[in-house]
Every structure is written in structure tokens, then in C-alpha cells.
Amino acid sequence: MTNEESFRLYASPTIMTTDIASTGKPKPIDINTIRPVLSAEDYIALITFLSYAIPVVAIIGIASNFFVIVICKKIGGSETINISYMALGISDLMASVIRLWGALCFAFIVTNTKLPFEPRSLSVPTSFFPGQGFDKTTAFITAFIALERCLCVQFPLHVKRIVTKRKTLFAIVIIYLFGFGPSNLSFIGFPFKWVFSSVQNRTILAAIPLETPLRYIISRGLLAYYGTILHFTALIIVWICTIFLAVGMNKMAMTRQEYFKHSISKEDKQKELRVIKAVFLLAVTYLACSTPSAATLLVPHFEPEFTSSKGLKRISIVCHLSSALLTQMNSSANFFILLYVGSKYRQVFLGLFGKKSLGFKNVPEQ
């Protein structure tokens, strides 16, 4: 096997088909002789667009989540919701950095440069699986925020006792361990090795898949864990909590309106509607950006050749990069949603640019 072939992310096995017209017996066919679904011109056009679009959106995500962390630090950690917002910003920031690196690994300007490493092979253990880990960490922190807000609405008098600072920190640590932790197993299935490149005529670093069943177990296990178990669990939790939150806040708003029939202001009514709209926007944005990623991760379980055959591999790469772009848009959009929801959050953000001297500290987020 040549060095170029060793850089392939997955092996290309031979599949079996039945020649019914002649013998009716299984006949081996090399799947690499199958004509690609995407033409070379279309593939290059799509891969070029995605390779440059993802870094641009990732840079926006890095900058926006940096502001999330800075603002949450200025507001302080007296309120548990601010701790959750900071954890969400850290997760989105790391996801954006990793996704930026992964996009650069497939950019032609990088792959055509004679680097001391093979970027596409290294992207599997250093970008793809770690990116999935931080994406699911973001998903469960989003679910935790929705659950926390749901408890605030349903049990306003007891929420301080139910959701404490210690419990919040413990929940976030657990989310990070189960979200990002397992992604490090990819370094076992795709270890780094120094190999000789006949193209560059020198030894370079590459991630070479193990030629053992262990690599198959790790890769399929991580795909199932991130693409099925964590993904759909997070979606269900977010939807359930969001529905209860919207119903509870609407009920609370109606109760206030009945109790303060003559005193409730129009501004308070609009504030209630803005919060409900923002929560739904957060959930819908997450759903719209995460569903394609789940579909891309599920396809290899039903069609193994999706990532290995010559006919489908171009589609597979385009689908993965498209999903990465949508997921990155979700990580970048959270900042603007938070900016829209919280009045104090917005005030601190404007204060960073000297718009107004804001002399408060540890202000609870609204």
C-alpha cells in the first residue's frame, strides 16, 4: 500500500453484488470503480465554498463567544444562570476553534502546501470527534439552562434551594466529562505516526487508522454515542423544557396581568413576550442546525460505503462540511440570542466599548 493510500480515513472494502443475468452467484466488485455521484467540478466548487465559509463563521463564533465569557465574568457568578452562560460560551468557543482548524485541514491552500504533516488525516482525531464532543457539550448546557429557567418559572419560591451554585458547577463538570471526554478515544483508533511521503520525498506526520477491529469499534461507537444517544437526548430535553418554560411563563404573565389588572405596564408585557420568543428562537436554531448533522452521522450505520466508496465519498465529505457549517452557525448565534434576551447582558456589552459607564458588579441576568 502506498503512502497516499495510507492517508485515507477509512479503508475501501470490496462489496458483493449478484449477477442475476448470468450465473446468479455473488460477484465481487471493487467499489472504487463506481462513478462518483458528484462531478469533479461540482465537488471542487462545493468544497471550496465550504472550506472558506466555515472559517469565516468560526472566526465570528470565536469573537462572539469571547465576549460571552468576558461579559459573564464582569456580571459575576452570584447567579447560577451566569455560570451556565459562561460554560456555554467556553464550549462554543472551543468548538469554534476546533472547527476552524478542521476547515483549514480541507482547504486547498493548506492541503496543496508542503507541510510536515498530512492535515486531512489529522483532522479526524483532532477536529471531527473533538468537535462533536464540544457540540454535544453545548447541547446539554443549553438543555440545562432551559431546565434551570423552567424551574425558576414553575417553583419561583424554591428555586434558590433547588438550583444552587454548587449543584450548577457539578452539573457543568459532569456535562463536560460525558460530552467532550469520550472524544479523546479517537486518538487510540487513529494514532499519530511518522510516514514517508513519496510526494514530498520526506517523512511527515499523519493519523493512520489502526488495521484492527478496535478502530472500527471506537469510530462506530463514537458515531453512535454522539450522533444518536447524546444528540437526540439533548434535543428531547431542550424541547420538553422549552415547552414547559413557555407555558409556565405565559401562565405567570397571565396571573400577573389578572392580579395587576390596572398597574401592569405595556413594557412588562413586551418583556415577557421577548423572553418567550428568545427561548423558542434558541431551541429552533439549535434544531435547525443540529438535525442535518445527526442525519450525516446516522447514514454510515445504514450505508457503510457512504464514507469509503469512491462513488459516495465526495457526498460524504460535502455533507460533513455542510453540517459543520450549520453547527458553527448555531455556536455563533447563541451570543446574539443572549444579547437579545438579557438587558443587563446588553448593558455590559455596550459598556465594554465605552458607550456608558456602568458601575455595577454581580448584577443578576434578566
C-alpha positions as CSV (number, residue, x, y, z in Angstrom):
1,M,0.0,0.0,0.0
2,T,1.4,3.4,-1.0
3,N,1.7,6.2,1.5
4,E,-1.0,8.2,-0.2
5,E,-3.4,5.3,0.3
6,S,-2.4,5.1,3.9
7,F,-3.7,8.6,4.5
8,R,-7.3,7.5,3.6
9,L,-9.6,8.0,6.6
10,Y,-11.4,4.7,6.1
11,A,-10.5,1.5,4.3
12,S,-12.2,0.8,1.0
13,P,-13.5,-2.8,1.2
14,T,-14.9,-4.8,-1.7
15,I,-18.6,-5.2,-1.7
16,M,-20.6,-8.1,-3.1
17,T,-23.4,-8.0,-5.8
18,T,-25.4,-10.6,-7.6
19,D,-25.0,-11.1,-11.3
20,I,-28.6,-12.4,-11.9
21,A,-28.4,-12.2,-15.7
22,S,-25.5,-14.7,-15.9
23,T,-24.8,-17.0,-13.1
24,G,-27.0,-15.8,-10.2
25,K,-24.0,-16.0,-7.9
26,P,-22.3,-13.3,-5.9
27,K,-19.7,-11.5,-7.9
28,P,-17.1,-9.2,-6.2
29,I,-16.9,-5.7,-7.5
30,D,-14.4,-3.1,-6.4
31,I,-16.5,-0.2,-5.1
32,N,-13.7,2.2,-6.1
33,T,-14.7,1.7,-9.7
34,I,-18.1,3.2,-9.1
35,R,-18.6,6.5,-10.8
36,P,-18.7,9.4,-8.2
37,V,-22.2,10.9,-7.7
38,L,-20.7,14.4,-7.7
39,S,-18.7,15.5,-10.7
40,A,-15.2,16.8,-10.1
41,E,-16.3,20.4,-11.0
42,D,-19.2,20.4,-8.6
43,Y,-17.2,18.8,-5.8
44,I,-14.4,21.3,-6.1
45,A,-16.9,24.2,-6.2
46,L,-18.8,23.0,-3.1
47,I,-15.7,22.0,-1.1
48,T,-14.1,25.4,-1.9
49,F,-17.2,27.4,-0.7
50,L,-17.5,25.3,2.5
51,S,-13.8,25.4,3.2
52,Y,-13.9,29.2,3.2
53,A,-17.3,29.7,4.7
54,I,-16.7,27.6,7.8
55,P,-13.6,29.6,8.8
56,V,-15.4,32.9,8.4
57,V,-18.3,31.8,10.6
58,A,-15.9,30.1,13.0
59,I,-14.0,33.4,13.5
60,I,-17.3,35.1,14.2
61,G,-18.0,32.4,16.7
62,I,-14.6,32.8,18.4
63,A,-15.1,36.6,18.7
64,S,-18.7,36.4,19.9
65,N,-18.1,33.7,22.5
66,F,-15.1,35.6,23.7
67,F,-17.5,38.4,24.5
68,V,-19.8,36.0,26.2
69,I,-17.1,34.8,28.6
70,V,-15.9,38.4,29.3
71,I,-19.4,39.7,29.9
72,C,-20.3,36.8,32.2
73,K,-17.1,37.4,34.2
74,K,-18.0,41.1,34.6
75,I,-21.5,40.3,35.7
76,G,-20.2,37.8,38.2
77,G,-21.2,34.3,39.4
78,S,-23.7,35.2,42.1
79,E,-26.5,34.0,39.8
80,T,-26.3,30.4,38.6
81,I,-27.6,31.4,35.1
82,N,-24.5,33.4,34.6
83,I,-22.3,30.4,35.4
84,S,-24.2,28.4,32.8
85,Y,-23.8,31.2,30.3
86,M,-20.1,31.2,30.8
87,A,-19.9,27.4,30.5
88,L,-21.9,27.7,27.3
89,G,-19.5,30.4,25.9
90,I,-16.4,28.3,26.7
91,S,-17.9,25.2,25.0
92,D,-18.9,27.3,21.9
93,L,-15.5,29.0,21.8
94,M,-13.6,25.6,21.9
95,A,-16.0,24.2,19.3
96,S,-15.3,27.2,17.0
97,V,-11.6,26.9,17.4
98,I,-11.6,23.2,16.6
99,R,-13.9,23.6,13.7
100,L,-11.7,26.4,12.3
101,W,-8.8,24.0,12.4
102,G,-10.9,21.2,10.8
103,A,-11.9,23.5,7.9
104,L,-8.4,24.6,7.3
105,C,-7.4,20.9,7.1
106,F,-9.6,20.6,4.0
107,A,-8.7,24.0,2.4
108,F,-6.9,23.5,-0.9
109,I,-4.5,26.3,0.1
110,V,-3.4,24.2,3.0
111,T,-3.5,20.7,1.5
112,N,-1.5,21.8,-1.5
113,T,1.2,23.3,0.7
114,K,4.1,21.1,1.6
115,L,3.6,20.8,5.3
116,P,5.4,18.5,7.7
117,F,2.0,16.7,8.4
118,E,-0.9,15.4,6.5
119,P,-3.8,17.7,7.5
120,R,-6.8,15.7,6.3
121,S,-5.8,12.6,8.2
122,L,-5.1,14.6,11.4
123,S,-8.5,16.2,11.2
124,V,-10.2,13.0,12.3
125,P,-8.8,12.7,15.9
126,T,-8.1,16.5,16.3
127,S,-11.2,18.1,14.8
128,F,-14.0,15.8,13.8
129,F,-14.5,13.8,17.1
130,P,-13.5,16.6,19.5
131,G,-15.8,19.0,17.6
132,Q,-18.6,16.5,18.2
133,G,-17.7,16.4,21.8
134,F,-17.9,20.2,22.3
135,D,-21.1,20.4,20.1
136,K,-22.9,17.9,22.4
137,T,-21.5,19.7,25.5
138,T,-23.1,22.9,24.1
139,A,-26.3,21.0,23.5
140,F,-26.6,19.7,27.1
141,I,-25.6,23.0,28.6
142,T,-28.4,24.5,26.5
143,A,-30.7,21.9,27.9
144,F,-29.5,22.6,31.5
145,I,-30.2,26.3,31.0
146,A,-33.7,25.6,29.7
147,L,-34.3,23.2,32.7
148,E,-33.0,25.9,35.1
149,R,-35.3,28.5,33.7
150,C,-38.2,26.1,33.7
151,L,-37.6,25.5,37.5
152,C,-37.4,29.3,38.0
153,V,-40.9,29.7,36.5
154,Q,-42.5,26.6,38.0
155,F,-41.1,27.0,41.5
156,P,-40.1,30.7,41.9
157,L,-40.1,30.5,45.7
158,H,-37.9,27.3,46.0
159,V,-35.6,27.6,43.0
160,K,-32.7,29.1,45.1
161,R,-32.7,26.0,47.2
162,I,-33.2,23.6,44.2
163,V,-30.6,25.1,41.9
164,T,-27.6,26.2,43.9
165,K,-24.2,27.4,42.7
166,R,-22.5,24.1,43.8
167,K,-25.1,22.0,42.0
168,T,-24.7,24.1,38.9
169,L,-20.9,23.7,38.9
170,F,-21.2,20.0,39.5
171,A,-23.7,19.6,36.6
172,I,-21.5,21.5,34.2
173,V,-18.4,19.4,35.1
174,I,-20.4,16.2,34.5
175,I,-21.7,17.6,31.2
176,Y,-18.1,18.3,30.1
177,L,-16.9,14.9,31.2
178,F,-19.6,13.0,29.3
179,G,-19.7,15.4,26.4
180,F,-16.1,16.0,25.5
181,G,-14.3,13.2,27.4
182,P,-15.1,10.2,25.2
183,S,-13.9,12.1,22.0
184,N,-10.3,11.5,23.2
185,L,-10.7,7.8,22.3
186,S,-10.3,8.8,18.7
187,F,-6.5,9.2,19.3
188,I,-6.4,5.4,20.1
189,G,-8.2,4.4,16.8
190,F,-6.3,7.0,14.7
191,P,-2.8,7.2,16.3
192,F,-0.2,9.6,15.0
193,K,2.7,8.1,13.1
194,W,5.6,9.3,11.0
195,V,5.3,8.0,7.5
196,F,7.3,8.6,4.3
197,S,5.5,10.7,1.6
198,S,6.6,10.0,-1.9
199,V,5.0,13.2,-3.0
200,Q,7.1,15.4,-0.7
201,N,10.0,12.9,-0.6
202,R,10.3,13.2,3.2
203,T,8.8,11.8,6.4
204,I,5.7,13.6,7.6
205,L,3.2,13.2,10.5
206,A,-0.2,11.6,9.8
207,A,-3.0,9.9,11.6
208,I,-3.0,6.3,10.4
209,P,-6.2,4.2,11.2
210,L,-5.5,1.0,13.1
211,E,-5.7,-2.1,11.0
212,T,-7.6,-3.9,13.8
213,P,-11.2,-4.2,14.9
214,L,-10.5,-1.8,17.7
215,R,-10.5,1.2,15.3
216,Y,-13.9,0.1,13.9
217,I,-15.3,-0.3,17.5
218,I,-14.1,3.1,18.5
219,S,-15.2,5.0,15.4
220,R,-18.6,3.3,15.2
221,G,-19.1,3.6,19.0
222,L,-18.3,7.4,19.0
223,L,-20.5,7.9,16.0
224,A,-23.4,6.2,17.7
225,Y,-22.7,7.9,21.0
226,Y,-22.5,11.4,19.6
227,G,-24.8,11.1,16.6
228,T,-27.6,9.1,18.3
229,I,-27.5,8.9,22.1
230,L,-26.4,12.4,23.1
231,H,-27.8,14.2,20.1
232,F,-31.4,13.0,20.4
233,T,-31.3,13.0,24.2
234,A,-30.3,16.7,24.2
235,L,-33.0,17.5,21.6
236,I,-35.7,15.9,23.6
237,I,-34.7,17.6,26.8
238,V,-34.5,21.0,25.1
239,W,-37.9,20.7,23.6
240,I,-39.6,19.5,26.7
241,C,-38.1,22.2,28.9
242,T,-38.8,24.9,26.3
243,I,-42.4,23.9,26.1
244,F,-42.8,23.8,29.9
245,L,-40.9,27.1,30.2
246,A,-43.1,28.8,27.6
247,V,-46.3,27.5,29.1
248,G,-45.2,28.4,32.6
249,M,-44.1,31.9,31.7
250,N,-47.3,32.5,29.8
251,K,-49.3,31.4,32.8
252,M,-47.2,33.6,35.0
253,A,-47.7,36.6,32.7
254,M,-51.5,36.0,32.7
255,T,-51.6,35.7,36.5
256,R,-49.7,38.9,36.8
257,Q,-52.0,40.6,34.4
258,E,-55.0,39.5,36.4
259,Y,-53.5,40.5,39.7
260,F,-52.2,43.8,38.4
261,K,-55.0,44.4,36.0
262,H,-54.7,48.1,36.2
263,S,-51.0,48.5,37.1
264,I,-49.1,46.2,34.7
265,S,-47.3,48.2,32.0
266,K,-47.1,47.6,28.3
267,E,-43.3,47.3,28.7
268,D,-43.6,44.4,31.1
269,K,-45.9,42.6,28.7
270,Q,-43.5,43.1,25.9
271,K,-40.6,41.9,28.0
272,E,-42.4,38.6,28.8
273,L,-43.1,38.1,25.1
274,R,-39.5,38.8,24.2
275,V,-38.1,36.2,26.7
276,I,-40.6,33.5,25.4
277,K,-39.7,34.3,21.8
278,A,-36.0,34.2,22.6
279,V,-36.3,30.8,24.2
280,F,-38.1,29.4,21.2
281,L,-35.6,31.0,18.9
282,L,-32.8,29.3,20.8
283,A,-34.5,25.9,20.5
284,V,-35.5,26.3,16.9
285,T,-32.0,27.5,15.9
286,Y,-30.4,24.5,17.7
287,L,-32.9,22.1,16.0
288,A,-32.4,23.6,12.5
289,C,-28.6,23.5,12.8
290,S,-28.2,20.1,14.5
291,T,-30.6,17.9,12.6
292,P,-28.6,17.7,9.4
293,S,-25.5,16.8,11.5
294,A,-27.4,13.9,13.1
295,A,-28.6,12.7,9.7
296,T,-25.0,12.7,8.4
297,L,-23.8,10.7,11.4
298,L,-26.6,8.2,11.1
299,V,-26.2,7.4,7.4
300,P,-22.9,5.3,7.8
301,H,-24.8,2.9,10.1
302,F,-27.2,2.0,7.3
303,E,-24.8,2.6,4.4
304,P,-21.2,1.8,5.4
305,E,-19.9,2.6,1.9
306,F,-21.1,6.2,2.5
307,T,-17.6,7.1,3.9
308,S,-15.5,4.6,1.9
309,S,-16.7,4.1,-1.6
310,K,-15.4,6.3,-4.4
311,G,-19.0,6.9,-5.6
312,L,-20.2,8.3,-2.3
313,K,-17.1,9.6,-0.6
314,R,-17.4,13.1,-2.2
315,I,-21.0,13.4,-1.0
316,S,-19.9,12.2,2.5
317,I,-17.2,15.0,2.7
318,V,-19.6,17.7,1.5
319,C,-22.3,16.5,3.9
320,H,-19.9,16.6,6.9
321,L,-18.6,20.1,6.0
322,S,-22.2,21.4,5.4
323,S,-23.2,20.0,8.8
324,A,-20.1,21.6,10.4
325,L,-21.1,25.0,8.9
326,L,-24.7,24.7,10.3
327,T,-23.5,23.7,13.7
328,Q,-21.0,26.5,13.7
329,M,-23.8,28.9,12.9
330,N,-25.6,27.7,16.0
331,S,-22.5,28.3,18.1
332,S,-22.1,31.8,16.7
333,A,-25.8,32.6,17.0
334,N,-26.1,32.0,20.8
335,F,-24.2,35.2,21.5
336,F,-26.8,37.3,19.6
337,I,-29.7,35.5,21.3
338,L,-28.2,36.1,24.7
339,L,-27.7,39.7,23.7
340,Y,-31.3,40.0,22.8
341,V,-32.6,38.3,25.9
342,G,-30.7,40.0,28.8
343,S,-31.0,43.7,29.4
344,K,-28.0,43.7,31.9
345,Y,-26.1,41.5,29.5
346,R,-26.7,44.0,26.7
347,Q,-25.7,46.9,29.0
348,V,-22.4,45.3,29.9
349,F,-21.6,44.6,26.3
350,L,-22.2,48.2,25.4
351,G,-20.1,49.3,28.4
352,L,-17.1,47.3,27.0
353,F,-17.0,49.9,24.2
354,G,-17.3,52.9,26.5
355,K,-20.9,53.6,25.4
356,K,-21.8,54.2,29.0
357,S,-20.1,54.0,32.4
358,L,-21.8,51.1,34.1
359,G,-20.9,50.9,37.7
360,F,-22.4,47.6,38.8
361,K,-21.0,44.3,39.7
362,N,-22.5,40.8,40.2
363,V,-25.8,42.0,38.6
364,P,-28.3,39.2,38.1
365,E,-29.1,38.4,34.5
366,Q,-32.6,39.3,33.3
